[in-house]
Amino acid sequence: MSEHANDVAKQVGDAASIVTVIGTVVDYLPAIAALFSIVWTLIRIYETPTVQSWLTGRREENAE
């Protein structure tokens, strides 16, 4: 998968997540949709450079 296609897939997932949150808040979608949104958001947070640097830093500290 090319980098552009990967970015587009992430944007589509982000949009679906936002729609899911809004739909869940107004009781149009079931709780499973909220779970999808939470999982997707946690994955996106985990992928951020900040979190990755925290994880990498911890691994380096534990290796010493």
Secondary structure in CASP SS format (residue, H / E / C, confidence):
PFRMAT SS
TARGET T0000
AUTHOR 0000-0000-0000
METHOD secondary structure of the structure
MODEL  1
M C 1.00
S C 1.00
E H 1.00
H H 1.00
A H 1.00
N H 1.00
D H 1.00
V H 1.00
A H 1.00
K H 1.00
Q H 1.00
V H 1.00
G H 1.00
D H 1.00
A H 1.00
A H 1.00
S H 1.00
I H 1.00
V H 1.00
T H 1.00
V H 1.00
I H 1.00
G H 1.00
T H 1.00
V H 1.00
V C 1.00
D C 1.00
Y C 1.00
L C 1.00
P C 1.00
A H 1.00
I H 1.00
A H 1.00
A H 1.00
L H 1.00
F H 1.00
S H 1.00
I H 1.00
V H 1.00
W H 1.00
T H 1.00
L H 1.00
I H 1.00
R H 1.00
I H 1.00
Y H 1.00
E C 1.00
T C 1.00
P H 1.00
T H 1.00
V H 1.00
Q H 1.00
S H 1.00
W H 1.00
L H 1.00
T H 1.00
G H 1.00
R H 1.00
R H 1.00
E H 1.00
E H 1.00
N H 1.00
A H 1.00
E C 1.00
END
